[in-house]
Amino acid sequence: MKIAFFSTKPYDRKFFDRCNEGFGHEITYFDTRLVRETVKLAEGFECVCVFVNDRVDASALIALAAQGTRLVALRCAGFNNVDIKSAKELGVTVMRVPAYSPYAVAEHTVGLMLALNRKIYWANSRVKEGNFSLDGLLGFDMRTRTVGLVGTGKIGERVASVLSGFGCRIIAHDKVENPVCKEQFDVEYVSLDELFCTSDIISLHCPLFKETMHLINSETISKMKKGVMIINTSRGALIDAKAAIEGLKSEKIGYLGIDVYEEEEELFFEDKTFEIRTDDVFARLTTFPNVVITGHQAYFTQEAVTAISKTTLENITAYENGGELENAVISD
């Protein structure tokens, strides 16, 4: 099948080219993001392959369908950037990679917790400058701390696994309780309000839907413990960044670690070293000494990118051969 790959980097091409040796698809790579204005690049391609910051809204889908595109293959788990209802109406199939390496994201999540707690980023900078003072670097034992997980799917389960080894008390909120979390890691399921009120650390592992949009906002922050740590390696819009800034200024939020950001599509995955930052909210976040930001790299391990490549190409092959589309995204 002819596939137009958008938002690609050299590492994407390396892994997909290697994996495609076993599939034989005809791949054309584009650096640019897929938005309505770049749809023309996909003319003549039955399939487009997109990533987290491509914008596959109704207008883009209408234009894609008019050009003959019949499959949108996401090389990620989330699909909030695709108008699924419009895709169904247009007869365009949408497929995703529901699981690639929950270990990668879970390990990065815990890494953010430890970096913030023990101020590893500051300590490293100080030592390089010859400053071996411990002033300001005081952390806390993770053991016995209460960690609240919002979402206990495959990634949340892996985070629970690691934190249980630290001796943390783990509470969680999810519409569907995970029996592995309960039976193996002693996770206690509670209401969202109780989780916000009692957690020392809150880690977000839920998808972005209307009901989870700005889950962390002024109201929910007001319910939290003073000095709470908030970690987000899921979707940027789960956190109202402006509310988080106010929480940091008031010291209600004591630590913030994010790998995702609501307006990241104009920032992440690009080298902006010599560009003026026009996003005042993001710029403000970078000024806090108790904030660690990574650029959507939690998934980025050899194992995860290999799995993403394989599953994406398997999805496309299944569609091409008329097989079972087990990873298709179904509209409500």
C-alpha positions in Angstrom: 0.0 0.0 0.0 1.1 3.6 -0.7 1.5 5.4 2.7 2.1 9.0 3.3 3.9 9.4 6.7 3.6 12.8 8.3 5.6 14.4 11.2 8.5 12.1 10.7 12.0 12.4 12.0 15.2 10.5 11.1 14.6 7.9 13.9 11.1 7.2 12.6 12.4 6.5 9.1 15.2 4.2 10.5 12.8 2.1 12.5 10.0 2.0 10.0 12.3 1.2 7.0 13.8 -1.7 9.0 10.4 -3.0 10.0 8.9 -2.5 6.5 11.4 -5.0 5.0 8.9 -7.7 6.2 5.8 -5.9 4.8 6.8 -4.3 1.5 4.7 -1.2 1.7 5.5 1.9 -0.4 6.3 4.6 2.1 6.8 8.3 1.5 8.0 10.4 4.4 7.1 14.0 5.1 8.7 16.2 7.8 5.6 18.4 8.0 2.6 17.9 10.2 -0.7 16.8 8.7 -3.1 19.7 8.9 -5.8 21.0 6.5 -3.2 23.1 4.7 -0.8 20.1 4.0 -3.4 17.6 3.0 -2.4 18.0 -0.7 0.8 16.2 0.0 -1.3 13.0 0.6 -2.9 13.1 -2.8 -2.8 9.6 -4.4 -2.1 7.9 -1.1 -4.8 5.4 0.2 -3.3 5.6 3.7 -1.8 8.4 5.8 0.2 7.7 8.9 0.1 10.3 11.6 1.4 11.1 15.1 0.2 12.9 18.2 0.5 16.5 17.0 -1.0 16.0 13.5 -4.5 17.6 13.3 -6.9 15.3 11.6 -10.1 17.3 12.1 -13.2 17.3 10.0 -11.9 19.7 7.4 -8.7 17.6 6.9 -10.6 14.4 6.7 -13.0 15.7 4.1 -10.1 16.8 2.0 -8.3 13.5 2.5 -11.4 11.5 1.6 -11.9 13.5 -1.6 -8.3 12.6 -2.6 -8.9 8.9 -2.1 -7.5 8.3 1.4 -9.3 5.6 3.1 -7.1 4.8 6.1 -5.7 6.9 8.9 -3.0 4.9 10.7 -2.0 6.4 14.1 1.4 5.5 15.3 0.4 6.2 18.9 -2.3 5.1 21.4 -4.2 8.4 21.8 -6.7 9.5 19.1 -8.0 12.8 20.5 -6.4 14.6 17.5 -8.7 12.7 15.1 -12.4 13.5 14.5 -13.6 9.9 14.7 -17.2 10.8 14.1 -16.4 12.6 10.8 -14.1 9.7 9.8 -16.9 7.2 10.2 -19.3 9.4 8.2 -16.7 9.7 5.4 -16.0 6.0 5.3 -12.4 6.5 6.5 -11.0 3.8 8.9 -8.9 5.0 11.8 -6.5 2.6 13.5 -4.1 3.0 16.4 -1.4 1.4 18.4 -3.1 0.7 21.7 0.0 -0.7 23.5 3.6 -0.5 22.6 5.7 -0.4 25.8 3.9 0.5 29.0 7.3 0.0 30.7 8.8 3.0 28.8 6.2 5.5 29.9 6.0 4.1 33.4 9.7 4.3 33.9 9.8 7.8 32.7 7.0 8.7 35.0 8.9 7.4 38.0 12.0 9.1 36.7 10.2 12.5 36.8 9.1 11.8 40.4 12.7 11.0 41.5 14.2 13.9 39.6 11.8 16.4 41.2 12.0 14.9 44.7 15.8 14.7 44.9 16.4 17.8 42.7 18.7 15.7 40.5 18.6 18.3 37.7 19.8 21.1 40.1 22.4 18.9 41.8 24.0 18.0 38.5 24.2 21.6 37.4 25.7 22.6 40.7 28.4 19.9 40.7 29.5 20.9 37.2 30.0 24.4 38.5 32.0 23.2 41.5 29.2 23.8 44.0 28.9 20.8 46.3 26.5 22.5 48.8 23.4 20.5 49.8 21.3 23.6 50.6 17.9 23.4 48.9 18.3 19.8 47.8 16.4 18.1 50.6 14.1 15.4 49.4 11.8 12.9 51.1 11.6 9.1 51.3 9.1 7.7 48.8 8.3 4.9 51.2 4.9 5.3 52.9 4.0 8.3 50.7 0.5 8.2 49.2 0.6 8.2 45.4 -2.7 8.7 43.5 -2.9 7.2 40.0 -5.6 8.6 37.8 -6.0 5.7 35.3 -4.8 2.1 35.9 -4.5 0.7 32.4 -1.3 -0.9 31.2 0.8 2.1 32.0 -0.8 2.9 35.3 -0.4 -0.8 36.3 3.3 -0.6 35.6 3.7 2.6 37.6 1.9 0.8 40.5 4.4 -2.1 40.1 7.4 0.2 40.5 6.0 2.3 43.3 4.9 -0.8 45.3 8.6 -1.8 45.3 9.3 1.6 46.9 6.9 0.9 49.7 4.4 3.6 48.7 0.7 3.5 49.6 -1.0 3.5 46.2 -4.6 4.7 45.6 -6.3 5.0 42.3 -9.3 6.1 40.4 -10.6 4.5 37.2 -14.0 3.6 35.7 -12.8 0.1 35.5 -10.8 -1.4 38.3 -7.7 -3.3 37.4 -7.6 -6.7 39.3 -3.8 -6.9 38.9 -3.3 -3.6 40.6 -5.6 -4.7 43.5 -4.3 -8.2 44.0 -0.6 -7.8 43.3 0.2 -4.2 44.3 -2.4 -3.5 47.0 -3.9 -0.6 45.1 -7.0 0.9 46.8 -9.6 2.4 44.5 -11.1 5.7 45.8 -13.2 8.5 44.5 -11.5 11.2 42.5 -12.1 13.7 45.3 -10.5 11.5 47.8 -7.5 10.9 45.6 -7.0 14.7 45.1 -7.4 15.3 48.9 -5.1 12.6 50.2 -2.3 12.1 47.7 1.2 13.3 48.2 1.9 12.6 44.5 -0.7 12.5 41.7 0.2 10.8 38.4 -2.1 11.0 35.4 -2.5 8.0 33.1 -5.9 8.5 31.6 -7.0 9.4 28.0 -8.2 12.8 26.9 -11.9 13.0 26.6 -14.4 15.8 27.3 -14.8 14.6 30.9 -11.0 14.6 31.5 -10.2 17.9 29.7 -8.5 20.1 32.3 -9.0 17.5 35.0 -6.3 19.4 36.9 -7.8 22.9 37.3 -8.2 25.6 39.9 -11.0 23.8 41.7 -9.3 20.4 41.9 -6.0 21.9 42.8 -7.7 23.7 45.8 -8.6 20.2 47.2 -5.0 19.0 47.1 -2.4 18.8 49.9 -0.1 21.8 50.1 3.1 20.9 48.3 1.6 18.1 46.2 3.6 16.6 43.3 1.7 16.4 40.0 3.1 14.2 37.1 1.6 14.1 33.6 2.9 11.7 31.0 -0.4 11.2 29.3 -2.1 14.1 27.5 -1.2 17.8 27.9 -4.8 19.1 28.1 -5.5 17.0 31.3 -3.8 20.0 33.0 -5.0 23.6 32.8 -1.5 25.1 32.6 -2.6 28.5 33.8 -4.2 27.0 36.9 -1.1 25.0 37.5 1.0 28.2 37.4 -1.2 29.8 40.0 -0.9 26.6 42.1 2.9 26.8 41.8 3.0 30.5 42.7 0.8 29.8 45.9 3.0 26.8 46.7 -0.1 24.6 46.7 1.8 22.6 44.0 5.2 21.8 45.3 6.5 19.9 42.3 5.3 19.6 38.7 6.7 17.1 36.1 5.2 17.0 32.6 6.2 15.2 29.4 3.2 16.7 27.6 1.7 20.2 27.2 -1.7 21.3 26.0 -0.2 23.6 23.2 2.7 21.3 22.4 2.0 20.9 18.7 3.9 24.1 17.9 6.8 23.3 20.2 7.7 19.7 20.7 9.8 17.5 18.4 11.5 20.5 16.9 14.7 22.4 17.7 13.6 25.8 18.8 16.9 26.9 20.3 17.3 30.1 18.4 13.6 31.0 18.1 11.7 33.5 20.3 9.1 31.7 22.5 5.7 33.2 21.9 3.8 30.9 24.2 3.8 33.0 27.4 2.3 30.2 29.5 4.9 27.6 28.6 7.7 30.2 29.1 6.3 30.9 32.6 6.3 27.2 33.4 10.0 27.0 32.6 10.9 29.7 35.1 9.9 27.6 38.2 12.8 25.8 40.0 10.4 23.0 41.0 9.1 22.2 37.5 10.7 19.6 35.2 9.5 19.4 31.5 10.5 16.8 28.9 9.4 17.1 25.3 7.0 14.1 24.9 9.8 11.6 25.2 8.3 9.2 27.8 7.5 6.6 25.0 10.9 7.0 23.4 12.8 3.7 23.9 14.2 1.3 21.4 11.7 -1.3 22.4 8.7 1.1 22.2 9.6 2.6 18.8 10.1 -1.0 17.4 6.7 -2.1 18.7 5.0 1.0 17.3 6.6 0.4 13.9 5.5 -3.2 13.8 2.0 -2.7 15.1 1.4 0.3 12.7 2.5 -1.7 9.7 0.5 -4.8 10.8 -2.6 -2.5 11.1 -2.1 -1.2 7.6 -1.5 -4.8 6.2 -4.7 -6.1 7.9 -6.7 -3.3 6.3 -5.1 -3.9 2.9 -5.8 -7.6 3.1 -9.4 -7.2 4.4 -8.5 -8.9 7.7 -9.8 -8.3 11.2 -9.2 -4.7 12.3 -8.7 -5.3 16.0 -7.0 -1.9 16.5 -9.7 0.1 14.7 -11.0 3.1 16.6 -14.8 2.9 16.8 -17.0 6.0 17.0 -19.5 6.2 19.8 
